[in-house]
Amino acid sequence: MTRVEPAAALVGDIGVPAVKGIAQRGALLASIADGESELRNYAHSADTDSVLEAIAALGVETTEPELGTIRIQGRGLQGLAQPDAPIDCGNAGTVLRLLSGILAAQDGRRFELVGDASLSSRPVRTDEPLRKMGARVETTDGHPPVTIEGARLQAVRYELPVASAQLKSAVLLAGLLAQDGPTTVVERTPSRDHTERLLGSLGLRLTRAGTEIRVWPAERIPPLSLDLPGDFSSAAPFIVAATLLSGSNLRIHDVSVNPTRIGLLDVLERMGSRIAIFNRRSANGEPVADLEVRSAELLATTIEAEEVPRLVDELPLFALAASHARGESSVKGAEELRVKETDRVETVTNSLKALGVRITARNDGFLVRGVPARLRGGAMTSSGDHRIAMLGAVAGSVSKEGVEIEDAEAVAVSFPGFFELLESVTQR
């Protein structure tokens, strides 16, 4: 059990680990690029180490001449080796799904992708479009393990059944390696666009018109030179804690402010938060900025289905913020929460109820009755979910009695130094 004591305020300057989704995408593209790529500010965690281990299993050489600088020797579009053993993706759904799109084009080779218990319980989803493109893909009732026999892929037009950046990216990467083109992905509800931005920054042919994204086959992928920005999802716990703790003044530097990722900022703004975005700039096609967060009193709000993709990973933190707001808040259209690392509708509801929050689960989200005062505190379990473990830590900081978190080490999936960084800016 890890105990987080009540805090008076969060004050100071911090940086957070790099966007793991960009790091994972960068490593995967570097593995099929021509020449040596370099990824800087690479943050090690279980999920970002999973992608390095996966490409190593495919014969890709990686080195780390200094901590946080990863060099990757690409093997070209069709150069990945068939491993003798299954490729373990750990807990990383991004790695399993995006790698599926690349492996489906490795003609004449067979691959098996596996994951931990959590990943094995989540839907694969990439099997349907990759079969349409010509690969042979087998799953276990729609879940990992996944077996892929690579083929000469053909371009398709594919409409996403759900808003999923991982599914979209898998199809786009497969289209990049197809024999003809363009491959078209129809996205009714926008999801995070890290893949599109990264492909564009490499000079690869990709267009977006309305709801349609098209990618053309690449003759080669140039080596990457990436400066990875801080992950907004890793900044979000600090943003919520500083907003709720009176007297806070916290600055978070070099954060990705990609519009498809920062829906929480829009929601908190209409609730009355005081968050300034400054020093805006661009890195490899990704918008980056510094954030300044001051404490504020919040008003309740409703999150509708069309907003969910832009803050799906931050919805647990929204529930905590809503518990301190005046009025009744709700989340609608968030069925995707039920197929994350845990069923986050249930884990959020159960965890926050145990701490004194008035929250009710719904099929597609939850309802929160806010009380503009500190919650009681108590004990909860992360259920092995890194987002829930961080939720518990923020809850402990803003509580009266503190919070004991069972399985708090789950934060290592995305943010191994989270508790130490929180303590470094905590005033008591």
C-alpha positions in Angstrom: 0.0 0.0 0.0 1.2 3.5 -0.8 -0.2 6.4 1.2 -0.6 9.9 -0.1 -1.1 12.6 2.6 -3.2 15.7 2.1 -1.4 18.7 0.5 -1.8 22.4 1.1 -0.8 23.4 -2.5 1.3 22.5 -5.5 3.9 25.1 -6.2 6.9 25.1 -8.5 8.2 24.1 -12.0 8.2 20.6 -13.5 8.5 18.6 -16.7 6.7 15.4 -17.4 7.7 12.3 -19.4 7.5 12.5 -23.2 4.3 11.5 -25.1 4.5 7.7 -25.1 2.3 7.5 -28.1 4.7 9.6 -30.2 7.7 7.7 -28.8 6.1 4.4 -29.7 5.1 5.6 -33.2 8.6 7.0 -33.7 10.3 3.8 -32.7 8.0 1.7 -35.0 8.6 4.0 -38.0 12.3 4.1 -37.3 12.4 0.3 -37.4 11.4 0.3 -41.1 13.2 3.5 -42.1 16.4 3.7 -44.1 19.4 4.5 -41.9 19.8 5.5 -38.3 17.1 7.4 -36.5 17.4 9.3 -33.2 14.7 9.9 -30.6 15.5 12.4 -27.9 13.9 12.9 -24.5 12.7 9.3 -24.6 11.0 8.5 -21.3 11.4 4.9 -20.2 8.3 3.2 -18.8 6.8 -0.3 -19.2 4.9 0.8 -22.3 7.8 2.6 -24.0 10.2 -0.2 -23.2 7.7 -2.7 -24.7 8.1 -1.1 -28.2 11.9 -1.3 -28.0 11.8 -4.9 -27.0 9.3 -5.6 -29.8 11.4 -4.2 -32.6 14.5 -5.8 -31.1 12.7 -9.2 -31.5 12.2 -8.3 -35.2 16.0 -7.9 -35.7 16.2 -4.1 -35.2 19.4 -2.8 -33.5 18.9 -0.1 -30.9 21.4 1.8 -28.7 21.2 4.4 -26.0 24.4 6.4 -26.0 23.1 8.7 -23.3 20.0 8.3 -21.1 16.9 9.4 -23.0 18.6 9.3 -26.5 17.6 6.3 -28.5 19.3 5.4 -31.8 17.6 2.9 -34.0 19.0 1.2 -37.1 16.2 0.9 -39.6 15.8 -2.3 -41.7 13.7 -0.7 -44.5 10.1 -1.2 -45.4 10.2 -4.9 -45.9 13.2 -5.8 -43.8 11.8 -7.0 -40.4 12.9 -10.5 -39.4 10.5 -13.3 -38.4 11.3 -14.1 -34.8 11.4 -17.6 -33.3 9.2 -16.7 -30.4 6.0 -14.6 -29.8 6.5 -10.8 -29.6 5.5 -9.6 -26.1 3.7 -6.2 -26.2 3.2 -6.1 -22.5 0.4 -3.7 -21.5 0.9 -1.6 -24.6 -2.2 -1.6 -26.9 -0.6 1.0 -29.1 2.4 -1.3 -29.8 0.2 -4.3 -30.5 -2.2 -2.5 -32.9 0.2 -0.3 -34.8 2.8 -3.1 -35.1 0.0 -5.3 -36.6 -0.3 -2.8 -39.5 3.4 -3.0 -40.2 3.8 -6.7 -39.8 0.8 -7.4 -42.1 2.9 -6.1 -45.0 6.0 -8.2 -44.3 5.3 -10.6 -47.1 5.9 -14.3 -46.5 6.7 -14.0 -42.8 4.6 -15.1 -39.8 4.4 -13.3 -36.5 2.6 -13.8 -33.2 1.8 -10.9 -30.8 1.0 -11.5 -27.2 0.4 -9.2 -24.2 -0.2 -9.3 -20.4 -3.5 -10.2 -18.9 -4.9 -6.7 -19.3 -4.0 -6.4 -22.9 -5.3 -9.9 -23.6 -8.7 -8.8 -22.4 -9.0 -5.9 -24.8 -10.3 -6.1 -28.4 -7.7 -6.3 -31.1 -9.9 -4.5 -33.8 -7.1 -4.4 -36.4 -7.8 -7.9 -37.7 -10.8 -6.9 -39.8 -9.2 -4.1 -41.9 -5.9 -6.0 -42.3 -7.7 -9.1 -43.6 -9.5 -6.8 -46.1 -6.0 -5.7 -47.3 -4.9 -9.2 -47.9 -3.1 -10.4 -44.7 -4.1 -13.5 -42.8 -4.8 -12.5 -39.2 -6.1 -14.8 -36.5 -7.1 -13.7 -33.0 -8.5 -15.4 -29.9 -12.2 -14.5 -30.0 -11.2 -11.0 -31.1 -8.5 -10.6 -28.4 -4.7 -11.3 -28.2 -2.8 -13.5 -28.9 -2.7 -12.3 -32.6 -1.1 -14.3 -35.4 -0.3 -12.5 -38.6 0.9 -13.9 -41.9 2.3 -11.0 -43.9 1.2 -10.5 -47.5 1.4 -8.0 -50.4 -1.3 -5.6 -49.2 -3.8 -3.9 -51.3 -5.3 -0.4 -50.6 -8.7 -0.3 -49.0 -11.3 2.3 -47.9 -12.1 1.6 -44.2 -14.6 3.4 -42.0 -13.7 3.2 -38.3 -16.4 1.6 -36.3 -15.3 3.4 -33.2 -13.2 6.5 -32.6 -9.7 4.9 -32.2 -6.4 6.5 -33.0 -4.7 3.1 -32.6 -7.0 1.4 -35.2 -6.8 4.4 -37.5 -3.0 4.4 -37.3 -2.7 0.6 -37.9 -4.6 1.0 -41.2 -2.6 4.0 -42.2 0.7 2.3 -41.5 -0.5 -0.8 -43.5 -1.5 1.6 -46.3 2.0 3.1 -46.2 3.4 -0.4 -47.0 0.7 -1.4 -49.5 1.3 -2.2 -53.2 -1.1 0.4 -54.5 -3.1 3.4 -53.1 -4.3 5.4 -51.7 -5.6 3.7 -48.6 -8.5 5.7 -47.1 -9.6 5.8 -43.5 -13.0 7.4 -42.7 -13.1 8.9 -39.2 -16.5 10.2 -38.2 -15.3 11.5 -34.8 -11.7 12.9 -34.7 -9.2 11.0 -32.6 -5.6 11.9 -31.7 -3.6 12.5 -34.8 0.0 11.8 -33.8 0.5 9.4 -36.7 -0.7 11.8 -39.3 1.5 14.6 -38.0 4.6 12.3 -37.8 4.1 11.0 -41.4 3.6 14.5 -42.6 6.8 15.7 -40.9 8.7 12.9 -42.7 7.5 14.2 -46.1 5.3 11.1 -46.8 2.2 11.6 -48.9 -0.9 11.9 -46.7 -4.0 14.1 -47.0 -7.0 14.9 -45.0 -10.3 16.2 -46.4 -13.3 16.3 -44.1 -13.7 12.9 -42.5 -11.3 11.1 -44.9 -7.6 10.5 -44.3 -5.6 9.1 -47.3 -2.1 7.7 -47.3 -0.1 6.6 -50.4 2.5 3.8 -50.4 6.0 5.0 -49.6 9.1 4.1 -51.6 11.2 4.6 -48.5 11.0 6.2 -45.0 13.8 8.6 -44.2 15.5 8.4 -40.8 13.8 10.2 -38.0 15.2 12.9 -35.8 12.6 13.5 -33.1 12.5 15.7 -30.0 9.7 14.2 -27.9 7.5 16.6 -26.0 6.0 16.1 -22.6 2.8 14.0 -22.5 -0.4 15.9 -21.7 -1.9 12.8 -20.0 1.1 12.8 -17.6 0.6 16.5 -16.9 -3.1 16.1 -16.3 -2.9 14.7 -12.7 -0.8 17.8 -11.7 -3.2 20.1 -13.6 -6.2 18.8 -11.7 -4.5 18.7 -8.3 -3.2 22.3 -8.7 -6.7 23.5 -9.7 -8.3 21.9 -6.7 -5.7 22.9 -4.0 -6.1 26.5 -2.9 -3.0 28.6 -3.3 -1.4 26.5 -6.0 0.8 28.0 -8.6 2.3 25.3 -10.8 4.2 25.6 -14.1 4.6 22.5 -16.4 7.1 22.9 -19.2 7.4 21.5 -22.7 4.0 19.8 -22.9 2.4 18.6 -26.1 -0.8 20.7 -26.7 -2.0 18.8 -29.7 -5.7 19.8 -30.1 -6.8 16.2 -30.3 -5.3 15.5 -26.8 -6.2 18.5 -24.6 -9.9 18.2 -24.3 -9.5 18.3 -20.5 -8.3 21.9 -20.8 -11.4 22.9 -22.6 -13.6 21.2 -20.1 -11.8 22.7 -17.1 -11.9 26.2 -18.7 -15.7 26.1 -18.9 -15.8 24.9 -15.3 -13.9 28.0 -14.2 -10.2 26.9 -14.1 -7.3 29.3 -14.3 -4.8 27.7 -16.7 -2.6 29.7 -19.0 -0.9 28.4 -22.1 2.3 30.2 -23.2 5.5 29.9 -25.1 3.8 28.0 -27.9 6.1 26.4 -30.5 6.3 23.4 -32.8 8.4 20.2 -32.7 8.2 17.7 -35.6 4.7 18.9 -36.5 3.5 18.7 -32.9 2.4 21.9 -31.0 4.3 22.3 -27.7 3.8 24.9 -24.9 4.3 25.6 -21.2 1.3 25.6 -18.9 0.7 27.6 -15.7 -2.0 26.4 -13.4 -3.5 28.3 -10.5 -6.2 27.1 -8.1 -9.8 27.9 -8.9 -13.4 27.1 -7.8 -15.2 25.0 -10.3 -18.7 24.7 -11.6 -20.3 21.5 -12.8 -20.5 20.6 -16.5 -21.5 17.8 -18.9 -19.2 16.0 -21.3 -21.0 14.8 -24.4 -20.0 11.9 -26.6 -18.3 14.0 -29.3 -15.9 15.3 -26.7 -14.8 12.0 -25.3 -12.0 11.0 -27.8 -10.1 14.2 -26.9 -10.0 13.4 -23.2 -10.8 9.7 -22.8 -7.6 9.0 -20.7 -8.4 12.0 -18.5 -12.0 11.1 -17.7 -11.1 9.6 -14.3 -9.4 12.9 -13.3 -12.5 14.8 -14.6 -14.6 12.7 -12.2 -12.5 13.8 -9.3 -12.6 17.5 -10.4 -16.4 17.2 -10.8 -16.6 15.9 -7.2 -15.3 19.3 -6.0 -17.4 21.4 -8.4 -20.7 23.1 -7.6 -23.6 21.1 -9.1 -24.1 17.9 -11.0 -21.7 16.8 -13.7 -22.0 13.9 -16.1 -20.1 12.0 -18.8 -22.0 10.6 -21.8 -20.9 8.4 -24.7 -17.8 7.0 -23.1 -18.4 3.3 -23.6 -14.7 3.1 -24.7 -13.8 3.5 -21.0 -15.0 -0.1 -20.4 -12.3 -1.6 -22.7 -9.3 0.2 -21.3 -6.7 -1.3 -19.0 -9.6 -1.9 -16.7 -13.3 -1.2 -17.0 -12.7 2.4 -16.0 -16.4 3.2 -15.6 -16.4 0.7 -12.7 -12.9 1.3 -11.3 -13.4 5.0 -11.2 -16.8 4.7 -9.6 -15.7 2.1 -7.1 -12.5 3.9 -6.2 -14.0 7.4 -5.8 -17.1 6.1 -3.9 -14.7 4.5 -1.4 -13.2 8.0 -0.8 -16.5 9.7 -0.2 -17.4 10.9 -3.7 -21.0 10.9 -4.8 -20.7 9.2 -8.1 -23.0 6.8 -10.0 -22.0 4.6 -12.9 -23.9 4.6 -16.2 -23.5 2.3 -19.2 -21.7 5.0 -21.1 -20.1 7.1 -18.3 -21.0 8.4 -14.9 -22.8 11.0 -12.9 -21.1 13.1 -10.2 -22.8 15.3 -7.5 -20.2 17.8 -6.6 -19.5 19.2 -3.1 -17.1 22.3 -3.2 -15.0 21.0 -0.2 -12.3 18.4 0.3 -13.3 14.8 0.0 -13.0 12.5 2.9 -10.2 10.1 1.8 -9.7 6.5 2.8 -8.4 3.5 0.8 -8.8 2.2 -2.8 -7.2 -0.1 -5.2 -5.8 0.7 -8.7 -6.8 -2.7 -10.0 -3.4 -2.6 -11.8 -4.4 0.4 -13.9 -1.8 3.2 -14.0 -4.5 5.9 -14.6 -6.4 4.8 -11.5 -3.3 4.7 -9.4 -2.5 8.4 -10.4 -6.2 9.3 -9.7 -5.7 7.9 -6.2 -2.6 10.0 -5.6 -4.4 13.2 -6.7 -7.4 12.3 -4.5 -5.0 11.8 -1.6 -3.5 15.3 -2.1 -6.9 17.0 -2.2 -8.5 14.9 0.6 -8.9 15.6 4.3 -7.5 12.3 5.6 -5.2 11.1 2.8 -5.6 8.0 0.6 -4.0 4.6 0.7 -3.6 3.1 -2.7 -3.2 -0.7 -3.2 -1.1 -1.6 -6.2 0.2 1.9 -6.7 3.2 0.6 -8.5 1.0 0.4 -11.6 2.1 4.0 -12.4 5.3 2.4 -13.8 3.3 1.5 -17.0 3.5 5.1 -18.1 5.1 7.3 -15.4 7.6 5.5 -13.1 8.7 8.7 -11.3 5.2 10.0 -10.7 5.0 9.9 -6.9 8.4 11.5 -6.5 7.6 14.3 -8.9 4.3 14.9 -7.1 6.1 15.1 -3.7 8.6 17.5 -5.1 6.0 20.3 -5.7 3.7 19.5 -2.7 3.5 22.0 0.1 2.0 20.9 3.4 
